Amino acid sequence: MRLYRLLLAAAIITAATPTVAGSAPPRVTIVYTNSLNGNLDYCRCPSDPKGGLVKRATEIEAIRKTHENVILLDTGDFLTIDGDPLLARHVLDAYRVIGYDALLPGDQEFSAGTNFFIAHSKGLPLVAANLQVMKGGAWTYAFPRSLLIERGGVKIGLTGVISPAAFRYYPKKVTEGIRVLEASSAALEEAAALRKRGAELVILLSHSGFEADLELEKTTRGVDVIVGGHSQTLVKEPHRGRSAVVVQAGANGAHIGILELALPPGGPRVLKNSFRTPDEHRPADDPRIRRIIERYNAELKSRYEKARPK
């Protein structure tokens, strides 16, 4: 009888313990933004309310608390097209505070000059596989071509490309120190390199525009997700291509995209794609970003006072 009870207890324990084969696949959450266009503060615009970075930062912290294995990405044009250096410095400071995992520079980041942006973006996790600058008489990659991070035990490769067409309307003083290589081949090469380094999920940040991203998806193998920018397209339902999912989060930083993925052995599976839309009323201001805004306003006021005729 005692032996029978021991065998029965062992059977119950075995049945109640999940096997590795039957366990749920890991999950990751890609939180993505683009095209902030310098909106540090919220805008009281009835037709187009925007929360700005001061609200975005609070929302992102909330997402980090409620979602698994968050990866935070931005695909460029976080600065303004007019190249205001004072505003640029404070926006970059705010991005450091928020703590992005990877940033792809867009064309607007270079409006104040290539040297300015490179000098003032130090410490930010910038990535670009096809962007070169002139340094010491030779072309060299401006930023790391890719990054490898880990979430929940999963190795995730991050790389990015910008379309050469993004700079077509810029004056020579902006473009003469920049060389943009062909995007598709650069993405393909870097995705393969990331797979060799053990990446189980490869995310391509793209500053090319939605239509260009659809074409990029057709020619770039080894990429699982394309997070887009430049065209300021709000892609409500992710485009599911032959090998990758394509998303983008609209204009003026008004939306925060949240792409939830399961990672079974056969490849990523989209669980849900949603958006948060902070505005002037909600959520509360992030106090760290509010202090940056106050500092920016004080410097701006001082600049105007110095320029005012006596």
Secondary structure as GFF3:
##gff-version 3
##sequence-region A 1 310
A	DSSP	alpha_helix	2	16	.	.	.	ID=ss1
A	DSSP	beta_strand	27	33	.	.	.	ID=ss2
A	DSSP	alpha_helix	52	66	.	.	.	ID=ss3
A	DSSP	beta_strand	70	74	.	.	.	ID=ss4
A	DSSP	alpha_helix	85	98	.	.	.	ID=ss5
A	DSSP	beta_strand	102	103	.	.	.	ID=ss6
A	DSSP	three_ten_helix	107	110	.	.	.	ID=ss7
A	DSSP	alpha_helix	114	120	.	.	.	ID=ss8
A	DSSP	beta_strand	131	135	.	.	.	ID=ss9
A	DSSP	beta_strand	138	141	.	.	.	ID=ss10
A	DSSP	beta_strand	146	151	.	.	.	ID=ss11
A	DSSP	beta_strand	154	162	.	.	.	ID=ss12
A	DSSP	three_ten_helix	164	167	.	.	.	ID=ss13
A	DSSP	alpha_helix	172	175	.	.	.	ID=ss14
A	DSSP	beta_strand	178	180	.	.	.	ID=ss15
A	DSSP	alpha_helix	183	196	.	.	.	ID=ss16
A	DSSP	beta_strand	201	207	.	.	.	ID=ss17
A	DSSP	alpha_helix	210	219	.	.	.	ID=ss18
A	DSSP	beta_strand	225	228	.	.	.	ID=ss19
A	DSSP	beta_strand	239	240	.	.	.	ID=ss20
A	DSSP	beta_strand	245	247	.	.	.	ID=ss21
A	DSSP	beta_strand	256	262	.	.	.	ID=ss22
A	DSSP	beta_strand	269	276	.	.	.	ID=ss23
A	DSSP	alpha_helix	287	307	.	.	.	ID=ss24
###
